[in-house]
Amino acid sequence: MGQTGPKADKIQLTFPSQAEYLGVARLTVSGVANRMGFSYEDIEDIKLAVGEACTNAVEHAYAEDGEAGSIQMSCHVYPDRLVIVITDEGMGFAGEFKADQLTPIYSGREIDDLEEGGLGLYLIHTLMDEVVIRSDSGVAISMTKYVRRDEVAGDDDWTISKAEV
């Protein structure tokens, strides 16, 4: 079976579906993103998106059966992008997402009817460049962030001399 596209380095982490381990996922992805050359702001966005995806798995995936499951995180490192996949084997979502479910306030709902939380998927979609959610056997959230190399670089060789000022 042939492989298409560039080959990616893959880093995998499996941890218990418990809130105490979410920092491990954020630290891991932070280290990978830093090594790839992401900006500080992009690293913070990636950490927040990963934290939200993992928090959703902790809070919703295994809630009803009472068993603590596990969360898998894989980081696929390409030359131009980082693809992070968070998966669990818990309860999936019922049905497909609609565009208005990925906004901070669902359209047509009164402000008094809104519950605390519920912004995780909106944040993930806002912070990452591409997001794909699959929910057939558990939930898998694939999040892609592209490395932006077109920003102004700190080139210390180019300076204005005192004679030019």
C-alpha positions in Angstrom: 0.0 0.0 0.0 1.6 3.2 -1.1 1.9 6.3 1.0 0.9 9.7 -0.4 2.2 13.1 0.7 5.1 13.9 2.9 6.1 11.6 5.7 5.4 12.9 9.2 7.2 12.3 12.5 4.7 10.9 15.0 4.7 11.5 18.7 2.1 9.5 20.7 0.8 9.9 24.3 -1.8 7.9 26.1 -3.0 9.0 29.5 -5.9 8.4 31.9 -9.1 10.3 31.3 -8.5 12.4 34.5 -8.1 16.2 34.8 -4.8 15.8 36.6 -3.2 14.6 33.4 -4.3 17.4 31.1 -1.2 19.4 31.8 1.0 16.6 30.5 -0.8 16.8 27.1 -0.4 20.6 27.0 3.3 20.4 27.9 3.9 17.7 25.3 2.3 19.6 22.5 4.0 22.8 23.7 7.4 21.2 23.4 6.6 19.8 19.9 5.3 23.1 18.6 8.3 25.0 20.1 10.7 22.6 18.3 8.8 23.2 15.1 9.3 27.0 15.3 5.8 28.1 16.1 5.4 31.6 17.5 4.7 32.1 21.2 1.1 33.1 20.4 0.5 30.0 18.1 1.9 27.7 20.8 -0.5 29.2 23.4 -3.4 28.7 20.9 -2.4 25.1 20.3 -2.1 24.4 24.0 -5.6 25.9 24.6 -7.1 23.9 21.8 -5.5 20.7 23.0 -6.7 21.5 26.6 -10.2 22.0 25.4 -10.3 18.8 23.3 -8.9 16.8 26.2 -11.2 18.4 28.8 -14.2 17.4 26.6 -12.9 13.8 26.7 -12.5 13.9 30.5 -15.9 15.4 31.1 -18.0 13.6 28.5 -16.5 10.5 27.1 -16.7 8.1 30.0 -19.1 10.0 32.2 -22.1 7.6 32.2 -20.5 4.2 32.5 -18.5 5.2 35.6 -15.2 3.7 34.2 -12.2 5.9 33.8 -10.9 5.4 30.2 -7.9 6.7 28.4 -7.2 9.5 26.0 -4.8 9.2 23.1 -3.0 12.2 21.7 -0.9 11.9 18.5 1.2 14.7 17.1 2.0 14.4 13.4 4.9 16.7 12.6 5.2 17.9 8.9 7.6 20.5 7.6 4.8 23.1 7.3 2.2 22.0 9.9 1.3 20.2 13.1 -1.6 17.8 13.1 -2.8 16.8 16.6 -5.4 14.1 17.0 -7.1 13.6 20.3 -9.2 10.3 20.6 -11.2 8.5 23.2 -13.2 5.4 23.2 -16.1 6.7 25.2 -19.5 7.9 24.2 -19.7 9.7 20.9 -21.7 12.7 19.9 -25.3 12.3 18.8 -25.6 13.4 15.2 -23.6 15.9 13.2 -22.6 19.4 14.2 -24.4 22.4 12.7 -22.6 25.7 12.0 -24.6 27.5 14.8 -23.3 24.9 17.3 -19.8 26.2 16.8 -20.5 29.7 17.8 -20.3 31.1 21.4 -24.1 31.5 21.7 -26.4 29.1 19.8 -28.7 31.1 17.7 -32.3 31.2 18.7 -31.6 30.6 22.4 -32.4 33.0 25.2 -29.5 34.2 27.3 -31.2 32.8 30.4 -31.3 29.3 28.8 -27.5 29.2 28.2 -25.5 26.9 30.5 -22.0 27.5 31.7 -19.3 26.1 29.5 -20.0 24.8 26.0 -17.4 27.0 24.3 -14.7 24.3 23.8 -15.5 23.3 20.2 -16.0 27.0 19.3 -12.5 27.8 20.7 -10.9 24.8 19.0 -12.4 25.9 15.6 -11.3 29.5 16.2 -7.7 28.8 17.3 -6.8 26.1 14.8 -6.5 26.3 11.0 -8.4 23.0 10.3 -10.6 20.9 12.5 -12.2 17.6 11.7 -14.4 15.8 14.3 -15.3 12.1 13.9 -17.7 10.4 16.2 -18.4 6.9 15.1 -16.6 4.8 17.8 -15.7 7.2 20.5 -14.6 10.7 19.4 -11.6 11.8 17.4 -10.7 15.5 17.0 -8.1 16.3 14.4 -6.6 19.8 14.7 -4.1 21.3 12.2 -2.0 24.4 12.7 0.3 25.6 9.9 3.7 27.1 10.7 3.7 30.8 9.6 7.1 31.6 8.3 6.1 34.8 6.6 6.3 36.9 9.8 9.1 39.5 10.3 12.2 37.7 11.5 14.5 39.1 14.1 17.6 39.4 11.8 20.3 40.8 14.0 22.7 41.3 11.1 20.6 44.1 9.7 20.8 47.2 11.9 20.8 50.9 11.4 24.3 52.3 12.1 24.7 55.4 14.2 26.2 57.1 11.2 22.9 56.7 9.3 20.8 58.3 12.0 
